[in-house]
């Protein structure tokens, strides 16, 4: 209860401080209308910033029930495909098998059982884990490894392990790694044009795809996520923010979005580097779109959120999500229910 009250207080504070908000009577009127039309408390009316002056079509935004109808649909999602997406180890093996561009899988652990090149080791202490990573760095010549929990989402269980600060990082993250199932991957070196915006995290483009009943693949929305303040992950649920991408020419749009619990700020430039978003060209965007279509060919779930990084050599697949919450694309697109394909999607769901 205390947590809910704290979140509510945070949301109210964000709204009160927002200079772009509509008048209070209009907000109340629209919130009640949203409540009646969607048949649920207008949580998303506030969470998706529909109280802002520039939002006229607030009823075109998805309610939580509409989101659930899509994400839980057995017609749009199939267990055998979803399981490949949700299990990061299975995803890594499968994509590597088909020579798809993904970060190289260096090793992995299932609790305290560690595997590298089919060699098994039992590791039950931080000291042994320290030795394991030292050996891994020596054998591979790597200086950095990215560790991700196999089934977690939103940046939970994601850690950068470096040769330089190994002892400190094992002290911080070792207990978690030993108690969970994780993959250990090569660190993506992103394109210099992306590093100029923010270099401390791999900043990924989220593509939401839909495969229609005729097996034609559509990119519904694209937006790019950025870390900030030294954070090594770009996830919105970890304090990052996102900026829409113009799909026709592969450039960033003018404004960012951030979850309310992290302040809900709307920026026109990155707060750490001052790089202006509007019109910023994303390298290899056309190639990323082509890669996305290929991804869906290999994992034909009908609604997927794909995370793509951009390197100096082209796009790389980070992961796919069948259970994307659709908040980002809904806000970025300006109300997904006005998308020409969404009537069909809702019928199919």
C-alpha positions as CSV (number, residue, x, y, z in Angstrom):
1,X,0.0,0.0,0.0
2,X,2.8,2.4,0.9
3,X,4.5,1.7,-2.4
4,X,1.2,2.4,-4.3
5,X,0.7,5.7,-2.4
6,X,4.3,6.7,-3.2
7,X,3.8,6.0,-6.9
8,X,0.5,7.9,-6.9
9,X,2.2,10.9,-5.1
10,X,5.0,10.8,-7.7
11,X,2.5,10.8,-10.6
12,X,0.6,13.7,-9.1
13,X,3.8,15.6,-8.6
14,X,4.8,15.1,-12.3
15,X,1.4,16.3,-13.5
16,X,1.5,19.4,-11.3
17,X,5.0,20.3,-12.5
18,X,4.2,19.7,-16.2
19,X,3.9,23.1,-17.9
20,X,2.4,21.4,-20.9
21,X,-0.6,20.0,-19.1
22,X,-4.2,20.9,-20.0
23,X,-6.5,22.7,-17.7
24,X,-7.6,20.8,-14.6
25,X,-11.3,20.7,-15.6
26,X,-10.4,19.4,-19.0
27,X,-8.1,16.7,-17.5
28,X,-10.9,15.6,-15.1
29,X,-13.4,15.5,-18.0
30,X,-11.2,13.5,-20.3
31,X,-10.1,11.1,-17.5
32,X,-13.7,10.3,-16.7
33,X,-14.5,9.9,-20.5
34,X,-11.5,7.6,-20.8
35,X,-12.7,5.6,-17.8
36,X,-16.2,5.2,-19.3
37,X,-15.0,4.3,-22.8
38,X,-12.3,1.9,-21.7
39,X,-14.3,0.5,-18.8
40,X,-11.3,0.8,-16.4
41,X,-9.7,3.3,-14.0
42,X,-7.9,5.9,-16.2
43,X,-4.4,4.8,-15.0
44,X,-3.1,4.9,-18.6
45,X,-4.6,8.3,-19.2
46,X,-2.0,9.7,-16.8
47,X,0.7,7.2,-17.4
48,X,0.8,7.9,-21.1
49,X,0.7,11.7,-20.6
50,X,-2.6,12.1,-22.3
51,X,-3.3,15.1,-20.1
52,X,-0.7,17.1,-22.2
53,X,-2.0,19.9,-24.4
54,X,-0.8,18.4,-27.6
55,X,-2.8,15.2,-27.1
56,X,-6.3,15.6,-28.8
57,X,-7.1,11.9,-29.6
58,X,-6.7,10.4,-26.1
59,X,-9.3,7.7,-26.8
60,X,-7.0,6.2,-29.5
61,X,-4.5,5.1,-26.9
62,X,-4.7,1.5,-25.6
63,X,-6.1,0.6,-22.2
64,X,-4.6,-2.1,-20.0
65,X,-7.5,-4.4,-21.1
66,X,-6.7,-3.8,-24.8
67,X,-3.0,-4.4,-24.2
68,X,-3.8,-7.7,-22.4
69,X,-6.0,-8.7,-25.2
70,X,-3.1,-8.4,-27.6
71,X,-0.2,-9.7,-25.5
72,X,-2.2,-12.7,-24.1
73,X,-3.8,-13.7,-27.4
74,X,-3.2,-17.3,-28.3
75,X,-4.0,-16.4,-31.9
76,X,-1.2,-13.8,-32.0
77,X,1.3,-15.7,-29.8
78,X,2.3,-19.3,-29.8
79,X,4.1,-21.0,-26.9
80,X,6.8,-22.6,-29.1
81,X,7.8,-19.2,-30.5
82,X,7.4,-17.2,-27.3
83,X,9.6,-19.7,-25.4
84,X,12.5,-19.0,-27.8
85,X,12.0,-15.2,-27.2
86,X,11.7,-15.3,-23.4
87,X,14.6,-17.6,-22.7
88,X,17.7,-15.6,-23.6
89,X,19.9,-18.8,-23.7
90,X,17.6,-20.6,-26.1
91,X,17.4,-17.4,-28.2
92,X,21.2,-17.0,-28.3
93,X,21.7,-20.7,-29.4
94,X,18.9,-20.5,-32.0
95,X,20.0,-17.3,-33.6
96,X,23.7,-18.3,-33.7
97,X,22.6,-21.6,-35.3
98,X,21.1,-19.7,-38.1
99,X,24.1,-17.3,-38.5
100,X,22.0,-14.3,-37.4
101,X,23.9,-11.2,-36.1
102,X,23.8,-11.5,-32.3
103,X,26.3,-10.8,-29.6
104,X,28.6,-13.9,-29.3
105,X,27.7,-16.3,-26.4
106,X,30.9,-16.7,-24.4
107,X,29.6,-18.8,-21.6
108,X,26.5,-19.2,-19.3
109,X,25.5,-20.5,-15.9
110,X,22.5,-22.3,-14.5
111,X,22.8,-21.3,-10.9
112,X,26.3,-22.4,-9.8
113,X,26.7,-24.7,-12.8
114,X,28.9,-22.8,-15.3
115,X,29.4,-23.9,-19.0
116,X,32.0,-22.6,-21.5
117,X,32.7,-24.4,-24.8
118,X,30.9,-27.5,-23.4
119,X,33.2,-27.6,-20.3
120,X,31.3,-27.7,-17.0
121,X,32.4,-26.2,-13.7
122,X,30.7,-26.1,-10.4
123,X,31.2,-22.6,-8.8
124,X,29.8,-22.0,-5.3
125,X,31.6,-18.9,-4.1
126,X,32.5,-15.4,-5.1
127,X,36.2,-16.3,-5.0
128,X,35.7,-19.1,-7.4
129,X,33.6,-16.9,-9.6
130,X,36.4,-14.3,-9.6
131,X,38.8,-17.0,-10.8
132,X,36.4,-18.2,-13.4
133,X,36.1,-14.7,-15.0
134,X,39.8,-14.1,-14.8
135,X,40.4,-17.3,-16.7
136,X,37.7,-16.4,-19.2
137,X,39.3,-13.0,-19.9
138,X,42.7,-14.7,-20.3
139,X,41.4,-17.4,-22.7
140,X,39.2,-15.2,-24.8
141,X,41.3,-12.0,-24.8
142,X,38.2,-10.1,-23.9
143,X,38.3,-7.2,-21.4
144,X,34.5,-6.8,-21.0
145,X,31.6,-9.3,-20.7
146,X,27.9,-8.5,-20.5
147,X,25.9,-10.7,-18.1
148,X,22.1,-11.0,-18.5
149,X,19.7,-13.1,-16.5
150,X,18.1,-15.6,-18.8
151,X,14.5,-14.9,-18.1
152,X,14.4,-11.4,-16.6
153,X,13.2,-8.2,-18.3
154,X,13.7,-4.4,-18.1
155,X,17.4,-4.5,-17.3
156,X,17.0,-6.6,-14.2
157,X,20.0,-8.9,-13.8
158,X,22.0,-7.1,-16.5
159,X,25.6,-6.4,-15.5
160,X,28.8,-5.3,-17.2
161,X,31.8,-7.3,-16.0
162,X,35.2,-5.8,-16.8
163,X,38.7,-7.1,-16.4
164,X,39.7,-3.7,-15.0
165,X,37.2,-3.7,-12.1
166,X,36.6,-7.4,-11.8
167,X,37.0,-7.7,-8.0
168,X,34.6,-4.8,-7.3
169,X,32.0,-6.1,-9.8
170,X,32.1,-9.6,-8.4
171,X,31.7,-8.2,-4.9
172,X,28.6,-6.3,-6.1
173,X,27.0,-8.8,-8.5
174,X,28.5,-12.2,-7.7
175,X,25.7,-13.2,-5.3
176,X,23.0,-12.5,-7.9
177,X,24.9,-14.3,-10.7
178,X,25.5,-17.4,-8.6
179,X,21.9,-17.6,-7.5
180,X,20.4,-17.2,-11.0
181,X,20.6,-18.4,-14.5
182,X,22.6,-16.1,-16.8
183,X,24.2,-15.8,-20.2
184,X,27.6,-14.1,-20.6
185,X,27.9,-12.4,-24.0
186,X,30.4,-10.4,-25.9
187,X,30.0,-6.6,-25.4
188,X,28.5,-4.8,-28.4
189,X,30.7,-1.9,-29.7
190,X,28.0,0.5,-31.0
191,X,28.4,2.9,-33.9
192,X,30.3,6.1,-33.2
193,X,27.2,8.1,-34.3
194,X,25.2,6.4,-31.5
195,X,28.1,6.8,-28.9
196,X,28.0,10.6,-29.6
197,X,24.5,10.6,-28.1
198,X,25.3,8.4,-25.2
199,X,28.2,6.0,-24.9
200,X,27.7,4.2,-21.5
201,X,24.9,1.9,-22.6
202,X,24.1,0.0,-25.8
203,X,21.2,2.2,-27.1
204,X,18.8,0.0,-28.9
205,X,16.1,0.6,-31.5
206,X,12.8,-1.1,-30.5
207,X,10.9,-2.3,-33.6
208,X,7.4,-3.6,-33.0
209,X,6.4,-6.1,-35.7
210,X,3.1,-7.6,-36.8
211,X,2.7,-10.6,-39.1
212,X,-0.8,-10.5,-40.7
213,X,-2.9,-13.6,-41.6
214,X,-1.4,-13.6,-45.1
215,X,2.1,-13.9,-43.5
216,X,3.1,-10.4,-44.6
217,X,5.5,-8.7,-42.1
218,X,4.8,-5.1,-41.0
219,X,6.9,-2.8,-38.8
220,X,4.3,-1.0,-36.7
221,X,6.5,1.5,-34.8
222,X,10.2,2.2,-34.2
223,X,11.7,4.1,-31.4
224,X,15.1,4.3,-29.8
225,X,16.0,3.9,-26.1
226,X,18.8,5.7,-24.4
227,X,20.6,5.3,-21.0
228,X,21.5,8.4,-19.0
229,X,23.6,9.4,-16.0
230,X,26.3,6.7,-16.5
231,X,23.8,3.8,-16.5
232,X,24.9,0.8,-18.5
233,X,21.4,-0.2,-19.7
234,X,19.0,1.7,-21.8
235,X,15.8,0.2,-20.4
236,X,12.9,2.6,-19.6
237,X,12.2,0.6,-16.5
238,X,15.7,1.3,-15.3
239,X,15.4,5.1,-15.7
240,X,16.2,5.5,-19.4
241,X,14.0,7.2,-22.0
242,X,12.9,6.7,-25.6
243,X,12.6,8.8,-28.7
244,X,10.5,8.0,-31.8
245,X,12.2,7.2,-35.1
246,X,10.8,8.4,-38.4
247,X,10.5,5.1,-40.2
248,X,10.6,6.6,-43.7
249,X,14.1,8.2,-43.4
250,X,15.5,6.7,-40.2
251,X,16.0,9.9,-38.2
252,X,15.0,10.7,-34.6
253,X,11.9,12.7,-33.8
254,X,11.9,15.8,-31.7
255,X,10.9,14.8,-28.2
256,X,11.8,12.0,-25.7
257,X,9.5,10.1,-23.2
258,X,10.2,8.7,-19.8
259,X,8.3,6.7,-17.3
260,X,6.5,8.8,-14.7
261,X,8.2,7.1,-11.8
262,X,11.5,8.4,-13.1
263,X,10.2,12.0,-13.5
264,X,8.3,11.7,-16.8
265,X,10.6,14.4,-18.3
266,X,10.2,15.3,-22.0
267,X,13.5,16.4,-23.6
268,X,14.6,17.6,-27.0
269,X,18.3,16.7,-26.4
270,X,20.2,14.1,-24.4
271,X,20.8,15.5,-20.9
272,X,24.3,14.1,-20.6
273,X,25.7,15.1,-24.0
274,X,23.4,17.9,-25.3
275,X,22.9,16.1,-28.6
276,X,19.7,17.4,-30.2
277,X,17.3,14.5,-31.2
278,X,15.3,16.0,-34.0
279,X,16.6,14.9,-37.4
280,X,19.5,12.9,-36.0
281,X,20.3,10.2,-38.6
282,X,20.5,6.6,-37.4
283,X,23.1,4.6,-39.3
284,X,22.1,1.4,-41.0
285,X,18.4,2.0,-40.4
286,X,17.3,0.5,-43.7
287,X,19.5,-2.5,-43.0
288,X,17.9,-2.8,-39.5
289,X,14.4,-2.9,-41.1
290,X,15.5,-5.6,-43.5
291,X,17.0,-7.6,-40.6
292,X,13.8,-7.3,-38.7
293,X,11.8,-9.0,-41.5
294,X,14.4,-11.8,-41.5
295,X,14.0,-12.2,-37.7
296,X,10.3,-12.7,-38.0
297,X,10.9,-15.3,-40.7
298,X,12.9,-17.4,-38.1
299,X,10.6,-16.7,-35.2
300,X,7.1,-16.2,-36.7
301,X,5.3,-15.0,-33.6
302,X,2.7,-12.5,-34.9
303,X,3.4,-9.6,-32.5
304,X,7.1,-9.0,-31.4
305,X,9.1,-6.2,-30.0
306,X,12.7,-6.5,-31.3
307,X,15.7,-4.7,-29.8
308,X,18.4,-3.9,-32.4
309,X,21.8,-2.3,-31.7
310,X,23.7,-0.4,-34.4
311,X,27.5,-1.2,-34.8
312,X,30.1,0.1,-37.2
313,X,29.4,-3.0,-39.3
314,X,25.6,-2.9,-39.2
315,X,22.6,-3.9,-37.1
316,X,22.8,-6.6,-34.4
317,X,19.9,-8.4,-32.7
318,X,19.9,-8.0,-28.9
319,X,16.6,-9.8,-28.2
320,X,13.0,-10.2,-29.1
321,X,9.9,-9.9,-26.8
322,X,6.5,-11.5,-27.3
323,X,5.2,-9.9,-24.1
324,X,6.1,-6.3,-24.9
325,X,3.8,-4.0,-22.8
326,X,3.1,-1.7,-25.9
327,X,3.4,1.5,-23.8
328,X,6.4,2.8,-25.7
329,X,4.9,2.2,-29.2
330,X,1.5,3.5,-28.1
331,X,3.0,6.8,-26.9
332,X,5.5,7.1,-29.7
333,X,2.9,6.5,-32.4
334,X,0.4,8.9,-30.8
335,X,-2.3,6.3,-30.1
336,X,-2.0,2.8,-31.7
337,X,-5.7,2.5,-32.2
338,X,-5.5,5.0,-35.1
339,X,-2.8,2.8,-36.8
340,X,-4.3,1.4,-40.0
341,X,-3.4,-2.2,-39.0
342,X,-4.7,-2.1,-35.4
343,X,-8.4,-2.7,-36.3
344,X,-7.2,-6.0,-37.9
345,X,-4.9,-6.8,-35.0
346,X,-7.7,-6.3,-32.4
347,X,-10.0,-8.6,-34.5
348,X,-7.2,-11.2,-34.8
349,X,-6.6,-11.0,-31.0
